[in-house]
Amino acid sequence: MSEVLVLAEHTGGEVKKVTVELLTAARRLGSPSVVWTGPGADAAAGRLAEFGADTVYVADDADYDEYVVAPKAELLAQLVTEKSPAAVLVAGTTEGKEIAGRLAVKTNSGVLTDAVNITAGGGGAPVAEHANFGGAITVHSKVTRGTPVIAVRPNAIAAEPAPGGAVLVPVTVTVSNAAKAATITDHVLAERTERPDLTEAQIVVSGGRGTGSAEGFKIIEELADCLGAAVGASRAVVDAGWYPHQFQVGQTGKTVSPQLYVAAGISGAIQHRAGMQTSKTIIAINKDPEAPIFEIADYGIVGDLFTVVPQLADEIRARKSR
Ligand SMILES: Cc1cc2nc3c(=O)[nH]c(=O)nc-3n(C[C@H](O)[C@H](O)[C@H](O)COP(=O)(O)OP(=O)(O)OC[C@H]3O[C@@H](n4cnc5c(N)ncnc54)[C@H](O)[C@@H]3O)c2cc1C
């Protein structure tokens, strides 16, 4: 069975959920081999084995932490040359997509990004699924040259366990000077809240310009906390300084694909939809019945969010206490 390389995303050795989602997809195509950069592989092996990793290539050189994304692309390019895998899967995060692009250039291969599913097509070649135009159009695509490099959206594929051996295999790559051109000078940990990570959350509650102010936006946090959800925001909100930029959802912000997405006071501009349209269930709260967000909503509430959201939060609290 052909190998399928999966680039692990992890923070401080903790395997991110998207990595086990990628492993689930990789098993449909062949034998999954994780590519692990930096320390922590020993501790993570158990979790990777749980989701079917047969091999874990470990590159624990400091270069991967010191020099942005280029060394990771070089590592993957070397493994592609040595192992001739059936495909390389990376997370469709900002970093993952940049690595995917660089890897495709280095290996003269085709790259597919924003995949929401992967299946094995004719001859086992991977077929990626993409959801476009608010999910109205589903596109299937495949790579016709080189080794398929596919960036998969976090939260798009349900992770399913299956046992694997997760045999650790050390690998060494001499990183070129060109890849060391951009150095990471500092790591600043974002202030952590009790809320889940935006791109990995099962539920996201997002607020838009309809919240009116930073003070008004607090109502979004309140609803999110009732639901154990992450908070998102439209660009109008972050540009106005009502909420930090890292919570922006959309074309120039984060891409999310939760089980439930609540959009309150958000019009549903195409650039916002680009970041949330693959959410499984969408609830829109907007006082304008013509707001475009209702075109993609599964449930719509026409009303003032300052009336609707507190009622919703009260009802959720009441149900929880029953
Ligand atoms: C290149 C480019 C990239 C972009 N990238 C992004 C991106 O990544 N993410 C993003 O979000 N946008 C992005 N935008 C901006 C995007 O086009 C919209 O301007 C933005 O999404 C609008 O945000 P909004 O829906 O909060 O505000 P508005 O469009 O102003 O909508 C506010 C909505 O709130 C409703 N409302 C008002 N008051 C209430 C109330 N009391 N109760 C209920 N409803 C109420 C209104 O009816 C309206 O529908 C981008 C634009 C460009 C050009």
PDBQT file of the ligand as one rigid body, heavy atoms in Angstrom, charges set to zero:
ROOT
HETATM    1  C1  LIG A 401     -10.712  41.978  -0.175  1.00  0.00    +0.000 C 
HETATM    2  C2  LIG A 401     -11.731  41.936   0.915  1.00  0.00    +0.000 A 
HETATM    3  C3  LIG A 401     -11.601  40.983   1.899  1.00  0.00    +0.000 A 
HETATM    4  C4  LIG A 401     -12.541  40.914   2.919  1.00  0.00    +0.000 A 
HETATM    5  N1  LIG A 401     -12.414  39.953   3.888  1.00  0.00    +0.000 NA
HETATM    6  C5  LIG A 401     -13.370  39.818   4.823  1.00  0.00    +0.000 A 
HETATM    7  C6  LIG A 401     -13.315  38.783   5.789  1.00  0.00    +0.000 A 
HETATM    8  O1  LIG A 401     -12.365  37.999   5.846  1.00  0.00    +0.000 OA
HETATM    9  N2  LIG A 401     -14.326  38.692   6.684  1.00  0.00    +0.000 N 
HETATM   10  C7  LIG A 401     -15.390  39.540   6.688  1.00  0.00    +0.000 A 
HETATM   11  O2  LIG A 401     -16.278  39.385   7.543  1.00  0.00    +0.000 OA
HETATM   12  N3  LIG A 401     -15.455  40.538   5.789  1.00  0.00    +0.000 NA
HETATM   13  C8  LIG A 401     -14.472  40.700   4.870  1.00  0.00    +0.000 A 
HETATM   14  N4  LIG A 401     -14.552  41.736   3.991  1.00  0.00    +0.000 N 
HETATM   15  C9  LIG A 401     -15.581  42.759   4.206  1.00  0.00    +0.000 C 
HETATM   16  C10 LIG A 401     -16.945  42.353   3.689  1.00  0.00    +0.000 C 
HETATM   17  O3  LIG A 401     -17.071  42.719   2.329  1.00  0.00    +0.000 OA
HETATM   18  C11 LIG A 401     -18.048  43.074   4.484  1.00  0.00    +0.000 C 
HETATM   19  O4  LIG A 401     -17.845  44.459   4.423  1.00  0.00    +0.000 OA
HETATM   20  C12 LIG A 401     -18.110  42.670   5.961  1.00  0.00    +0.000 C 
HETATM   21  O5  LIG A 401     -18.172  41.262   6.071  1.00  0.00    +0.000 OA
HETATM   22  C13 LIG A 401     -19.360  43.290   6.585  1.00  0.00    +0.000 C 
HETATM   23  O6  LIG A 401     -19.393  42.972   7.929  1.00  0.00    +0.000 OA
HETATM   24  P1  LIG A 401     -20.801  42.913   8.685  1.00  0.00    +0.000 P 
HETATM   25  O7  LIG A 401     -21.663  41.898   8.049  1.00  0.00    +0.000 OA
HETATM   26  O8  LIG A 401     -20.525  42.793  10.137  1.00  0.00    +0.000 OA
HETATM   27  O9  LIG A 401     -21.355  44.407   8.456  1.00  0.00    +0.000 OA
HETATM   28  P2  LIG A 401     -22.526  44.932   7.540  1.00  0.00    +0.000 P 
HETATM   29  O10 LIG A 401     -22.379  44.464   6.146  1.00  0.00    +0.000 OA
HETATM   30  O11 LIG A 401     -22.609  46.383   7.805  1.00  0.00    +0.000 OA
HETATM   31  O12 LIG A 401     -23.817  44.205   8.112  1.00  0.00    +0.000 OA
HETATM   32  C14 LIG A 401     -24.347  44.437   9.370  1.00  0.00    +0.000 C 
HETATM   33  C15 LIG A 401     -25.632  43.615   9.460  1.00  0.00    +0.000 C 
HETATM   34  O13 LIG A 401     -26.151  43.733  10.762  1.00  0.00    +0.000 OA
HETATM   35  C16 LIG A 401     -27.554  43.854  10.673  1.00  0.00    +0.000 C 
HETATM   36  N5  LIG A 401     -27.975  44.557  11.893  1.00  0.00    +0.000 N 
HETATM   37  C17 LIG A 401     -27.739  45.849  12.249  1.00  0.00    +0.000 A 
HETATM   38  N6  LIG A 401     -28.210  46.079  13.483  1.00  0.00    +0.000 NA
HETATM   39  C18 LIG A 401     -28.769  44.918  13.906  1.00  0.00    +0.000 A 
HETATM   40  C19 LIG A 401     -29.413  44.526  15.097  1.00  0.00    +0.000 A 
HETATM   41  N7  LIG A 401     -29.580  45.375  16.131  1.00  0.00    +0.000 N 
HETATM   42  N8  LIG A 401     -29.893  43.264  15.194  1.00  0.00    +0.000 NA
HETATM   43  C20 LIG A 401     -29.738  42.375  14.171  1.00  0.00    +0.000 A 
HETATM   44  N9  LIG A 401     -29.132  42.701  13.007  1.00  0.00    +0.000 NA
HETATM   45  C21 LIG A 401     -28.635  43.945  12.891  1.00  0.00    +0.000 A 
HETATM   46  C22 LIG A 401     -27.809  44.643   9.394  1.00  0.00    +0.000 C 
HETATM   47  O14 LIG A 401     -29.112  44.383   8.906  1.00  0.00    +0.000 OA
HETATM   48  C23 LIG A 401     -26.706  44.083   8.503  1.00  0.00    +0.000 C 
HETATM   49  O15 LIG A 401     -27.189  42.976   7.745  1.00  0.00    +0.000 OA
HETATM   50  C24 LIG A 401     -13.619  41.830   2.955  1.00  0.00    +0.000 A 
HETATM   51  C25 LIG A 401     -13.736  42.776   1.954  1.00  0.00    +0.000 A 
HETATM   52  C26 LIG A 401     -12.815  42.836   0.955  1.00  0.00    +0.000 A 
HETATM   53  C27 LIG A 401     -12.962  43.860  -0.132  1.00  0.00    +0.000 C 
ENDROOT
TORSDOF 0
